Amino acid sequence: MHMEPGIVDSSKIVLSYVTASACAFYAAKLSLDHVRQEGALSLLLRSVIAAVLVFVFFEVFPHVPVGVSEVHLILGSSLFLMLGAAPTAIGLAAGLALQSLFFEPQDLAQYGMNVTTLLAALFAMQAVAKRVLPAKLAYVDLGYAHVLKMSVVFQGGIVAWVAFWTLYGRGIGAETLQSVGSFGAAYMSVVLLEPLIDLGVLAAAKWLRARSGARGSVLLTHRLHHAA
């Protein structure tokens, strides 16, 4: 989902600063809500965990250039289900910043676009989760259909924002549309894999709960083991 340098030139890139700022403000609101409900320590610890994992997803996991961007296995839905929305938002922004600063400095100019793509997709997934995930179920009891919807929204959001930035920067043309289409088709293939990973992560959390008897942790979201 990294935008290639030059797709959006300097005269237009200011829009990414506006969208990234809007995402940052909403992430700050989520963080304040999290602190009120679960405490500052849990926000700090989960954000660090999320940032480290996101950095691994970007820099260590395989990623393939396709069309106008790259296909990554980001596992945003797994992070959301285990850690909650606010830590995941902070982790996505921080992990992306670490990767850009130390390994891909050419991506710094596109940071506003890239962080908007990730956070906007996350916030869309959070909104859908409130509507489609049964309130009576803890996350560990979700089924394949539930996590598939989460993955489709998150990955679809990423594809939609990459398409927007590309068309905004390059304009609508046959070559651009083909390149965007190639990226979208490749990225949505992640949807086939991510729900299975989600279910594996949730199954592991459920197994650990059964073994330890613990139903709460400062490191994991309350919703993981409890109904809403």
Residue pairs with C-beta under 8 A, 6 or more apart in sequence:
1 69
1 70
1 71
1 72
1 74
1 114
1 117
1 118
1 158
1 161
1 162
1 187
2 69
2 70
2 72
2 104
2 107
2 110
2 114
3 68
3 69
3 107
3 110
3 113
3 114
3 117
3 162
3 165
3 166
4 68
4 69
4 110
5 106
5 107
5 109
5 110
7 68
7 110
7 165
7 166
7 169
7 170
8 16
8 110
8 113
8 165
8 168
8 169
9 169
12 168
12 169
13 109
13 110
13 112
13 113
15 168
16 110
16 112
16 113
16 116
16 165
17 112
19 112
19 113
19 116
19 120
20 111
20 112
20 113
20 115
20 116
20 119
23 89
23 115
23 116
23 119
23 120
23 123
24 93
24 119
26 119
26 123
27 86
27 89
27 90
27 93
27 119
30 85
30 86
30 89
31 43
31 86
31 89
31 90
33 86
34 42
34 43
34 84
34 85
34 86
34 87
35 43
37 222
38 84
38 218
38 221
38 222
39 218
41 218
42 87
42 218
42 219
43 86
43 87
43 90
45 218
45 219
46 83
46 84
46 87
46 91
46 219
46 220
46 221
47 86
47 87
47 90
47 91
47 94
48 91
49 83
49 87
49 91
49 219
50 79
50 83
50 87
50 88
50 90
50 91
50 92
50 94
50 95
51 90
51 91
51 94
51 95
51 98
52 91
52 95
53 75
53 79
53 91
53 95
54 74
54 79
54 91
54 92
54 94
54 95
54 96
55 95
55 98
55 99
57 72
57 73
57 74
57 75
57 95
58 72
58 74
58 95
58 96
58 99
59 99
59 103
61 72
61 73
62 73
63 70
63 71
63 72
63 73
64 70
64 71
64 186
65 71
66 182
66 183
66 186
66 187
67 178
67 179
67 180
67 181
67 182
67 183
67 184
67 186
68 162
68 166
68 176
68 179
68 180
68 183
69 162
69 183
71 183
71 186
71 187
71 189
71 190
73 190
73 193
73 194
74 92
74 118
74 154
74 158
75 194
75 197
75 198
76 88
76 92
76 118
76 121
76 122
76 125
76 154
77 125
77 147
77 150
77 151
77 154
77 194
77 195
77 198
78 194
78 197
78 198
78 201
79 87
79 88
79 91
79 92
80 88
80 122
80 125
80 126
80 129
80 150
80 154
81 139
81 142
81 147
81 150
81 198
81 201
81 202
81 221
81 224
82 139
82 201
82 205
82 220
82 221
82 224
83 91
83 220
83 221
84 221
84 223
85 122
85 123
85 126
88 122
89 119
89 122
89 123
92 115
92 118
92 119
92 122
93 115
93 118
93 119
96 111
96 114
96 115
96 118
97 111
97 115
99 107
100 107
100 108
100 111
100 114
101 108
107 114
113 161
113 165
116 161
117 157
117 158
117 161
117 162
117 165
118 158
120 157
120 161
121 153
121 154
121 155
121 156
121 157
121 158
121 160
121 161
122 154
122 157
124 153
124 154
124 157
125 150
125 153
125 154
125 157
128 149
128 150
128 153
129 150
132 146
132 149
133 139
133 142
133 146
133 150
134 146
135 227
135 228
136 227
136 228
137 146
137 227
138 223
138 224
138 225
138 226
138 227
139 202
139 205
139 221
139 223
139 224
139 225
140 202
140 203
140 205
140 206
140 209
140 224
140 225
141 206
142 202
144 195
144 199
147 194
147 195
147 198
147 199
147 202
148 191
148 195
150 195
150 198
151 190
151 191
151 194
151 195
151 198
152 191
154 194
155 187
155 188
155 190
155 191
155 194
156 188
158 187
159 183
159 184
159 187
159 188
162 180
162 183
162 184
162 187
163 180
163 183
163 184
166 176
166 179
166 180
167 176
167 180
170 176
202 224
205 220
205 224
205 225
208 214
209 215
209 225
215 225
215 226
216 222
216 225
216 226
